[in-house]
Amino acid sequence: MSGWFSYFTGRKNVKEGARDSIINLRQSLLTLEKKEEYLNKQIEDDLKKARANATTNKQAATHALRQKKLHEDQLDKLAGMRLTLETQINALESANLNAETMAAMKQGADALKSIHQTLKVDKVDETMDSIREQMDVANEISEAISNPVGMGATIDEDELQAELEALEQEELDDRLKGANHVPSHMPALPASPIRQHATADEDDEEAQLRKLQAELAG
């Protein structure tokens, strides 16, 4: 617990220190920028004086140019200082971002480690086997529920056979009725040899049907 506290406390101190340093550097940078603005105005004024006295008062013009040169030298130094400050600010901001990124990554790594400590391979396999087993049970239950009630009832084969024979007898009766029925409105035609042969065949078939009917009835 103390290590955890010291880690986050130290990290907080480092973060605050970097933030304070960046704030101070930016304040110094603002001061330099204001100084640069002042020097640029002075250089502009010196140049105006030198131009105004270039033909009438060479001594005053020369003095103004000297002042302009001094101000330009100071401006160059300030530019170098400003560049140094900007470089430090960028470095601190980059380092601070790197520290924040590393802290987040370490926290994520610790979280993964904590999770994986409870997720052993054998426990994962055991859990998957249990899931598959329960899925099989669920499938069996679904199949049992989907089967209509009474599908497994015993069927009397003798009863089915008797019903089939009754249907066969009914079909034979219908055929015999159709064979004995002669339409009254149809005129009689002279029998040709072919028709006589066909009639003989039909009589033979009718005799066979009657014989079959008698056998079934007996």
ZADOSE-541947 format. One record per residue (C-alpha): x, y, z; residue in one letter. Coordinates in pm, whole numbers, plus 50000, padded with zeros to 5 digits. Example, Ala and Ser with C-alpha at 12.3 -4.5 7.8 and 13.67 -1.06 7.14 Angstrom:
2
512304955050780A/513674989450714S/
***
This chain:
218
500005000050000M/502845023550085S/504505016249751G/501255023749567W/500875056249762F/504475066949705S/504215058849333Y/501155080549275F/502325107349520T/505715109449349G/504015110149010R/501785138449127K/504785158249253N/506625153448924V/503565163948728K/503055195048939E/506745203748916G/506675201248537A/503525222248522R/505035249348744D/508195249848534S/506195253948214I/504175282348368I/507335300548481N/508985296148142L/505935309747963R/505845339848192Q/509505346348116S/508725342447748L/505965368647773L/508405392447944T/510935387747664L/508285393847400E/507295426547567K/510965436647584K/511315428547214E/508325450647134E/509925479147331Y/513285475147155L/511645474146811N/509905507046892K/513205521947011Q/514945510846692I/512175526646488E/512545559446684D/516345558846647D/516005554546273L/513585584146253K/516045606346446K/518935596046224A/516945604245911R/515765637446051A/519315648946136N/521195632645849A/521695665645665T/521345691645940T/523015676146246N/525405647746166K/526425643546530Q/522835637846641A/522245614646346A/525375594546430T/524295591746796H/520875579446690A/522455552946470L/524675541546759R/521615538146980Q/519865519146704K/522815495246685K/522815489147062L/519105482647058H/519475458046769E/522205439346959D/519935436647260Q/517145424747034L/519345397246892D/520215385447243K/516575385247341L/515775364647030A/518355338847139G/516945338047492M/513405334547357R/514455305247140L/516035288447444T/512875293247650L/510655279647371E/512935249347338T/512705242447712Q/508925246047709I/508585221747420N/510925196947590A/509015198847919L/505645194847749E/506935165147551S/508465149147863A/505265155248058N/503225138847780L/505605109247777N/505275105748155A/501475106648134E/501495080947856T/503825057748047M/501745061148362A/498585052148169A/500335022648005M/501655010148340K/498185012748491Q/496764993148197G/499484966648230A/498784962948603D/495064959248532A/495734932048272L/498044913948512K/495404914948785S/492774901148549I/494974873548411H/495864861948761Q/492284849448794T/492044835948437L/494094804148428K/494104782648116V/492694752248298D/489864773248444K/489064787148101V/488954751847954D/486764740248242E/484394769148188T/484174762247813M/483454725447879D/480674735448118S/479234758947857I/479264731847591R/477624707347834E/474854731747917Q/474324738647546M/473864701247486D/471324699847769V/469504729847621A/469374712747279N/467964680847433E/465324700647618I/464384719047298S/464024686447107E/461874671447384A/459614701947392I/459264702947011S/458024666646984N/454154665646974P/452454647747261V/451254612547169G/453744606146887M/455084576247077G/451654559247130A/451354522047038T/449444514946712I/447294483346675D/448574466346357E/445594442146342D/443204471546345E/445104487646060L/445014455245858Q/441254451745906A/440714487645795E/442854481745486L/440854450545390E/437604469745429A/438904496645192L/439944470044938E/436474454244951Q/434844488244904E/437014494844601E/436084460844448L/432384467444504D/432664500944327D/434344484544030R/431714457044003L/428894482344014K/430524501443732G/430954469943522A/427254459343560N/425854493543476H/424874498343106V/423514532342995P/419884528842859S/420174556442600H/423054540942405M/421914521542095P/423054486342043A/425794482541784L/426534451841577P/429314432741733A/432464430741528S/435014402841566P/437314426941754I/434454437841980R/433474401942039Q/437034394242141H/437084424442372A/433754413842521T/435124379342587A/438114394642764D/435824416942969E/433664387043062D/436744368343168D/437874398143380E/434404400843530E/434434364043613A/437814367843779Q/436574397843977L/433514378444093R/435684349244191K/437994372844383L/434984389144551Q/433644355044654A/437004345344799E/437264377644994L/433704374345119A/434274338345230G/
***
